[in-house]
Amino acid sequence: MSVLVNKDSKIIVQGFTGSEGTFHATQMIEYGTNVVGGVTPGKGGQTHLDKPVFNTVKDAVEEVGADTSIIFVPPAFAADAIMEAADAGIKVIITITEGIPVADMITASNYIKNKDCRLIGPNCPGVITPGEAKVGIMPGFVFKKGKVGIVSKSGTLTYEAADQVVKQGQGITTAIGIGGDPIIGTTTKEAVELLINDPETEAVVMIGEIGGQLEADAAKWYKESGSKKPIVGFIAGETAPAGRTMGHAGAIVGGSDDTAQAKKKIMRACGIHVVDSPAEIGKKVAEVLG
């Protein structure tokens, strides 16, 4: 049992023959991920990286049974790519593209609401289930199999947390990079819920940042769930000046509840083990797992 992706996932790459798609698909295939093909309109029938290229996602679903897609499509066309994947019956849509216009994401987000699919991202590093599938741009060698799930808004901190957990002699079930945009498919709460409900995951690392309500919502859900699985939390951006956009488009502090201090207070009140520095994540995980 793993969350979102595993060795049986049949993965296609949208934007397969472009430079980003080619580079990361190569890394994914080398990792052992089950990439069954890719989509580049107008190049259907060709092969690329020894995998078939299709004109549409629908063709890929019909011909190779694709159920998971990773999107490396330029920002102007990425929302259309998300909607196309949802229409074709793809179950997990992982969108790496950064800079998709917010208006486009509102359209795509509303469009896929009633479809049987889950969107991760956009502007995210993807999802990895170590030893089984790397559907994203993360450095695979950092992740070792284990019993700690990771949910993070930040790509870099996902790798940092995984590295620390592994160095403490633990490993990762699945790491989910949810993305740092204002409108994302899967929220912190939804990702935390997936991991808390996963029988193999015994603890969760939740990495958030200033701006928005996602971490507070996740903390409140965790408290209400009554789960005994420990969560270690960290919020990035404590030193960012008020009102300053920080790195991610979603990291704009709108009100007093959006600051790092306020979020940490809420998380602590909900029973989450909050650390004040990312350097403490690994040690705290080892401590809560005893």
Secondary structure as the mmCIF struct_conf table of DSSP 4:
data_model
#
loop_
_struct_conf.conf_type_id
_struct_conf.id
_struct_conf.beg_label_comp_id
_struct_conf.beg_label_asym_id
_struct_conf.beg_label_seq_id
_struct_conf.end_label_comp_id
_struct_conf.end_label_asym_id
_struct_conf.end_label_seq_id
BEND BEND1 VAL A 3 LEU A 4
TURN_TY1_P TURN_TY1_P1 LYS A 7 ASP A 8
STRN STRN1 ILE A 11 GLN A 14
TURN_TY1_P TURN_TY1_P2 GLY A 15 THR A 17
BEND BEND2 GLY A 18 GLY A 18
HELX_RH_AL_P HELX_RH_AL_P1 SER A 19 TYR A 31
TURN_TY1_P TURN_TY1_P3 GLY A 32 GLY A 32
STRN STRN2 VAL A 35 VAL A 39
TURN_TY1_P TURN_TY1_P4 PRO A 41 GLY A 42
TURN_TY1_P TURN_TY1_P5 GLY A 44 GLY A 45
STRN STRN3 THR A 47 HIS A 48
TURN_TY1_P TURN_TY1_P6 LEU A 49 ASP A 50
STRN STRN4 LYS A 51 PHE A 54
BEND BEND3 ASN A 55 THR A 56
HELX_RH_AL_P HELX_RH_AL_P2 VAL A 57 VAL A 64
STRN STRN5 THR A 68 ILE A 71
HELX_RH_AL_P HELX_RH_AL_P3 PRO A 75 ALA A 88
TURN_TY1_P TURN_TY1_P7 GLY A 89 GLY A 89
BEND BEND4 LYS A 91 LYS A 91
STRN STRN6 VAL A 92 THR A 95
HELX_RH_AL_P HELX_RH_AL_P4 VAL A 102 ILE A 112
TURN_TY1_P TURN_TY1_P8 LYS A 113 ASN A 114
BEND BEND5 LYS A 115 ASP A 116
STRN STRN7 ARG A 118 ILE A 120
BEND BEND6 PRO A 122 CYS A 124
STRN STRN8 GLY A 126 THR A 129
TURN_TY1_P TURN_TY1_P9 PRO A 130 GLU A 132
STRN STRN9 ALA A 133 GLY A 136
BEND BEND7 ILE A 137 MET A 138
HELX_RH_3T_P HELX_RH_3T_P1 GLY A 140 VAL A 142
STRN STRN10 LYS A 145 SER A 152
BEND BEND8 LYS A 153 LYS A 153
HELX_RH_AL_P HELX_RH_AL_P5 GLY A 155 LYS A 167
TURN_TY1_P TURN_TY1_P10 GLN A 168 GLY A 169
STRN STRN11 ILE A 172 GLY A 177
BEND BEND9 GLY A 180 ILE A 183
BEND BEND10 GLY A 185 THR A 186
HELX_RH_AL_P HELX_RH_AL_P6 THR A 188 ILE A 196
TURN_TY1_P TURN_TY1_P11 ASN A 197 ASN A 197
TURN_TY1_P TURN_TY1_P12 PRO A 199 GLU A 200
STRN STRN12 ALA A 203 GLU A 209
BEND BEND11 ILE A 210 GLN A 213
HELX_RH_AL_P HELX_RH_AL_P7 LEU A 214 SER A 225
TURN_TY1_P TURN_TY1_P13 GLY A 226 GLY A 226
BEND BEND12 LYS A 229 LYS A 229
STRN STRN13 ILE A 231 ALA A 236
TURN_TY1_P TURN_TY1_P14 GLU A 238 THR A 239
BEND BEND13 ALA A 240 ALA A 240
HELX_LH_PP_P HELX_LH_PP_P1 PRO A 241 PRO A 241
TURN_TY1_P TURN_TY1_P15 ALA A 242 GLY A 243
BEND BEND14 GLY A 247 HIS A 248
TURN_TY1_P TURN_TY1_P16 ALA A 249 GLY A 250
BEND BEND15 GLY A 255 GLY A 255
HELX_RH_3T_P HELX_RH_3T_P2 SER A 256 ASP A 258
BEND BEND16 THR A 259 THR A 259
HELX_RH_AL_P HELX_RH_AL_P8 ALA A 260 ALA A 269
TURN_TY1_P TURN_TY1_P17 CYS A 270 GLY A 271
STRN STRN14 HIS A 273 VAL A 274
BEND BEND17 ASP A 276 SER A 277
HELX_RH_3T_P HELX_RH_3T_P3 PRO A 278 GLU A 280
HELX_RH_AL_P HELX_RH_AL_P9 ILE A 281 LEU A 289
#
